[in-house]
Amino acid sequence: MTVKPLDNRVLVEVAEESEKTVSGIIIPDSAKEKPRMGKVVAVGTDEDLQEVIKEGDKILFAKYGGEDITVDGNEYKIIQRDDILAILS
């Protein structure tokens, strides 16, 4: 199945990160209060957005932004342009 976001939305494959404390306790990403990182899989139809964000870009986005979806067993997030904080290079 192919997913093509509409308007000012972006389909993102979320990079799951976990952190380990000195004592060996693993803190999952869901317990942290920081933006999340992901890789852009598809960009919506907004022409201005397509000029700035490209497929394959790594981005930071708001932790609670977007909608979670599952496609062919893979988990993604569809986020709006307003929830994108930065492009990583």
C-alpha positions, 0 to 999 in steps of 0.5 A: 500500500502507498501513502501519499500525504495531502496538503501540508502534511509529511509521512515520517518513519520515527526513529526510536531512541532509548537511553541507558542510565549509569546504573543500567536502567533503560529509559524509553523514548516515550518517557523523555520530554524532548522532540522526536527524530524521524526520516521523511518518507513522503511529502504532501501536495503543498508546493511550498512544503515540497521546496523545503522538505524532501523525501529522505530528510531527517527532521525533528518534530514535536513529541505529541504532534501528528497521527500514528498509522500502521502500513504493511506492519510498519509504523509511521506518523503523519505530521503537519508542517507546523509540528516540524521543528528542524531539518537535520543535516 
